[in-house]
Amino acid sequence: MFALRPALATLALVACSSNNVTPIGPVAAAPPRDDGKSAQGGAGGVEHAAALEQLKAAPLTPASDRQGAIRVALPDAEHWMRVKFWGIPTLVGFRYGQGHHAVIGGYVTHVPDNAAPGACAKSFEEWAVPLIDAYDIDIQRDSPRTVSWKRKVTDESATIAGIESLVAKGATLMEREEYAAAYATYPAWKGACLILGVAVPVRDGDMARAMAVRDRFATEVLPAVQILSDSEPLQRF
């Protein structure tokens, strides 16, 4: 169970959701507006539904972190903005629209042998559990899976990346948000693992759209992440 919680600790800190549970009907896709300023909460309703429709269908375009260490293909890439996560030193972070209609975060952990089965997932779990034990989180998880993964396009041999998909809801009075989330663990550099995840807030009861976006990332985006640097990047943001 603990292997699922790190995705929440990393990604859900900047996402907000609505307590309204009236599902939104069909809407046309539209990119979210973002002026680059801080957002103190996220809008639901048609705005959020339209943003998720765009994430479901928009073409994937590669984006990289500031140090040129990783490449990840994002739907509607021009409308993702780089962000920092409160209190968590990350390699990369993006939000989709000022309303945080989706967020992506990348964290690095260290292990003696990242090729050992489950080593990367365990290292992230050990780091995250102390940060999140104070929260009572209800988790519904899909079966974890592994995918054949190449660090670079030019790699001749493949290694294994693990992918987790889940729905999580805060069960305390202070934390009631709900998210559809997915994250992957990669043996990225010698002695180091990359953990990259996406969280999609469920607003106005629109679970179907949030899960559809999450599933697109789990099947199209996370398995295709590329490592661009031969050694672990040193800066965190």
VEXDREN-2710 file (C-alpha; in Angstrom, 1 decimal):
% VEXDREN-2710
k/r/px/py/pz
1/MET/0.0/0.0/0.0
2/PHE/2.7/2.5/0.9
3/ALA/4.2/2.2/-2.6
4/LEU/1.1/4.2/-3.8
5/ARG/1.4/7.1/-1.5
6/PRO/4.5/8.8/-2.8
7/ALA/2.7/10.0/-5.9
8/LEU/0.3/11.9/-3.7
9/ALA/3.1/13.4/-1.6
10/THR/4.9/14.7/-4.7
11/LEU/2.1/15.8/-6.9
12/ALA/-1.1/16.6/-4.9
13/LEU/0.4/19.4/-2.8
14/VAL/-0.3/22.0/-5.5
15/ALA/-3.6/20.6/-6.8
16/CYS/-7.0/21.7/-5.5
17/SER/-10.5/20.3/-6.1
18/SER/-14.1/21.2/-5.7
19/ASN/-16.5/19.7/-3.3
20/ASN/-19.3/20.0/-5.8
21/VAL/-20.3/16.5/-7.1
22/THR/-22.5/17.4/-10.1
23/PRO/-20.8/15.8/-13.1
24/ILE/-20.2/18.1/-16.1
25/GLY/-21.6/17.0/-19.4
26/PRO/-20.0/17.1/-22.9
27/VAL/-17.8/20.1/-23.5
28/ALA/-15.4/21.2/-26.3
29/ALA/-11.7/21.0/-25.7
30/ALA/-9.9/24.3/-25.0
31/PRO/-6.4/25.1/-23.7
32/PRO/-6.3/26.7/-20.3
33/ARG/-5.1/30.2/-19.8
34/ASP/-2.1/30.8/-17.6
35/ASP/-0.5/34.2/-16.8
36/GLY/2.4/32.6/-14.8
37/LYS/1.2/33.9/-11.4
38/SER/0.5/31.8/-8.4
39/ALA/-2.8/30.0/-8.2
40/GLN/-4.6/29.8/-4.9
41/GLY/-6.9/26.9/-5.8
42/GLY/-8.3/25.4/-8.9
43/ALA/-11.5/26.0/-10.8
44/GLY/-13.9/23.1/-11.6
45/GLY/-16.9/23.2/-13.8
46/VAL/-16.6/23.6/-17.6
47/GLU/-13.1/25.1/-17.3
48/HIS/-11.7/22.0/-15.8
49/ALA/-13.7/19.6/-18.0
50/ALA/-12.4/21.5/-21.1
51/ALA/-8.8/21.3/-19.9
52/LEU/-9.1/17.5/-19.4
53/GLU/-10.7/17.1/-22.8
54/GLN/-7.7/18.8/-24.3
55/LEU/-5.3/16.6/-22.3
56/LYS/-7.2/13.5/-23.6
57/ALA/-6.8/14.3/-27.2
58/ALA/-4.0/16.9/-27.9
59/PRO/-0.9/15.7/-29.8
60/LEU/2.1/14.8/-27.7
61/THR/5.1/17.1/-27.9
62/PRO/8.5/16.5/-26.2
63/ALA/9.4/18.8/-23.2
64/SER/12.6/18.7/-21.1
65/ASP/13.7/19.8/-17.7
66/ARG/15.9/22.8/-17.1
67/GLN/19.1/20.8/-17.1
68/GLY/18.3/18.8/-20.2
69/ALA/18.4/15.5/-18.3
70/ILE/15.1/14.0/-19.2
71/ARG/12.5/14.3/-22.0
72/VAL/8.8/13.7/-21.5
73/ALA/6.1/14.0/-24.2
74/LEU/3.2/16.2/-23.0
75/PRO/-0.2/16.7/-24.6
76/ASP/-0.7/20.3/-25.5
77/ALA/2.9/20.9/-24.4
78/GLU/2.9/24.7/-24.9
79/HIS/0.4/25.2/-22.1
80/TRP/2.3/23.4/-19.4
81/MET/4.3/25.7/-17.1
82/ARG/7.3/24.9/-15.0
83/VAL/6.6/25.0/-11.2
84/LYS/8.2/24.2/-7.9
85/PHE/6.7/22.0/-5.2
86/TRP/6.4/23.3/-1.7
87/GLY/9.1/21.7/0.5
88/ILE/10.1/19.0/-2.0
89/PRO/13.3/19.4/-4.0
90/THR/12.4/18.1/-7.5
91/LEU/14.2/17.6/-10.7
92/VAL/11.2/18.9/-12.7
93/GLY/7.7/20.1/-12.2
94/PHE/4.9/21.2/-14.5
95/ARG/1.3/22.4/-14.1
96/TYR/-1.3/22.5/-16.8
97/GLY/-3.1/25.8/-16.7
98/GLN/-3.2/28.2/-13.8
99/GLY/-6.0/26.1/-12.3
100/HIS/-3.7/23.2/-11.8
101/HIS/-5.8/20.9/-14.1
102/ALA/-3.0/18.4/-13.9
103/VAL/0.5/18.5/-12.4
104/ILE/3.7/16.5/-13.1
105/GLY/6.6/16.0/-10.8
106/GLY/9.9/14.3/-11.0
107/TYR/12.0/13.2/-8.0
108/VAL/15.4/11.4/-7.7
109/THR/16.2/8.7/-5.1
110/HIS/19.5/6.9/-4.5
111/VAL/20.1/3.1/-4.2
112/PRO/23.2/0.9/-4.3
113/ASP/21.8/-1.1/-7.3
114/ASN/18.9/0.4/-9.2
115/ALA/18.7/-2.7/-11.4
116/ALA/17.6/-4.8/-8.5
117/PRO/13.9/-5.7/-8.8
118/GLY/11.7/-3.2/-6.9
119/ALA/14.7/-1.1/-5.7
120/CYS/13.6/2.2/-7.2
121/ALA/10.0/1.8/-5.9
122/LYS/11.2/0.9/-2.4
123/SER/13.6/3.8/-2.2
124/PHE/10.9/6.3/-3.1
125/GLU/8.5/4.7/-0.6
126/GLU/11.1/5.0/2.2
127/TRP/11.6/8.7/1.5
128/ALA/7.9/9.6/1.2
129/VAL/6.3/7.6/4.0
130/PRO/7.5/9.9/6.9
131/LEU/6.1/13.0/5.0
132/ILE/2.6/11.6/4.5
133/ASP/1.9/9.4/7.6
134/ALA/-0.1/12.3/9.1
135/TYR/-2.7/12.1/6.3
136/ASP/-5.4/9.5/6.2
137/ILE/-5.6/8.6/2.5
138/ASP/-8.1/6.3/1.0
139/ILE/-6.5/4.5/-2.0
140/GLN/-8.0/2.5/-4.8
141/ARG/-5.3/1.1/-7.0
142/ASP/-5.0/-0.8/-10.2
143/SER/-2.7/-3.7/-10.5
144/PRO/0.9/-2.4/-10.8
145/ARG/2.7/-3.3/-14.0
146/THR/6.1/-3.2/-15.5
147/VAL/7.1/-2.1/-19.0
148/SER/10.2/-2.6/-21.2
149/TRP/12.0/0.8/-21.2
150/LYS/15.0/2.3/-23.0
151/ARG/16.9/5.1/-21.3
152/LYS/17.7/6.6/-24.7
153/VAL/16.4/6.1/-28.2
154/THR/19.8/4.9/-29.2
155/ASP/20.0/2.2/-26.5
156/GLU/20.2/-1.3/-27.9
157/SER/19.0/-3.1/-24.8
158/ALA/16.0/-2.3/-22.6
159/THR/15.5/-2.3/-18.9
160/ILE/12.4/-2.4/-16.7
161/ALA/10.2/0.6/-15.4
162/GLY/7.4/0.1/-13.0
163/ILE/4.1/2.0/-13.4
164/GLU/1.4/2.5/-10.7
165/SER/-2.1/3.9/-11.4
166/LEU/-4.5/4.9/-8.6
167/VAL/-7.3/7.0/-7.3
168/ALA/-6.7/8.7/-3.9
169/LYS/-8.9/10.7/-1.6
170/GLY/-8.1/12.5/1.6
171/ALA/-10.3/11.2/4.4
172/THR/-9.7/13.9/7.0
173/LEU/-11.6/17.1/7.5
174/MET/-8.6/19.1/6.3
175/GLU/-7.8/17.0/3.3
176/ARG/-10.8/16.0/1.1
177/GLU/-9.4/16.4/-2.4
178/GLU/-9.6/13.5/-4.8
179/TYR/-7.1/12.6/-7.6
180/ALA/-6.6/10.2/-10.4
181/ALA/-2.8/9.6/-10.4
182/ALA/-0.1/7.5/-12.0
183/TYR/3.7/7.4/-11.5
184/ALA/6.6/5.4/-12.9
185/THR/10.0/4.4/-11.4
186/TYR/13.0/4.3/-13.7
187/PRO/16.6/3.1/-13.1
188/ALA/17.8/6.3/-14.7
189/TRP/21.5/6.8/-13.7
190/LYS/24.1/4.8/-11.8
191/GLY/22.9/4.5/-8.2
192/ALA/19.9/6.8/-8.9
193/CYS/16.3/6.4/-9.8
194/LEU/13.9/8.8/-11.4
195/ILE/10.3/8.8/-10.1
196/LEU/7.9/10.7/-12.4
197/GLY/4.2/11.1/-11.8
198/VAL/1.1/12.9/-12.8
199/ALA/-1.9/13.8/-10.6
200/VAL/-5.3/14.9/-12.1
201/PRO/-7.7/16.5/-9.7
202/VAL/-11.3/15.1/-9.7
203/ARG/-13.6/18.2/-9.7
204/ASP/-17.4/18.3/-9.8
205/GLY/-17.5/14.5/-9.6
206/ASP/-15.9/14.2/-13.0
207/MET/-14.0/11.0/-12.3
208/ALA/-14.3/9.7/-15.8
209/ARG/-12.4/12.5/-17.5
210/ALA/-9.7/12.5/-14.8
211/MET/-9.1/8.8/-15.1
212/ALA/-9.0/9.0/-18.9
213/VAL/-6.2/11.6/-18.7
214/ARG/-4.4/9.6/-16.0
215/ASP/-4.6/6.4/-18.2
216/ARG/-3.3/8.3/-21.2
217/PHE/-0.2/9.2/-19.2
218/ALA/0.2/5.7/-17.9
219/THR/0.1/4.1/-21.4
220/GLU/1.5/6.7/-23.7
221/VAL/3.6/9.2/-21.8
222/LEU/5.3/7.4/-18.8
223/PRO/6.6/4.4/-20.8
224/ALA/8.2/6.7/-23.4
225/VAL/10.2/8.9/-21.0
226/GLN/13.8/9.4/-22.2
227/ILE/17.0/10.1/-20.3
228/LEU/19.2/12.7/-22.0
229/SER/22.2/12.8/-19.7
230/ASP/24.7/10.1/-18.9
231/SER/25.1/11.2/-15.2
232/GLU/22.6/12.3/-12.6
233/PRO/21.8/16.1/-12.8
234/LEU/22.9/17.9/-9.7
235/GLN/20.4/20.8/-9.4
236/ARG/17.0/20.5/-7.7
237/PHE/14.2/23.0/-7.8
END
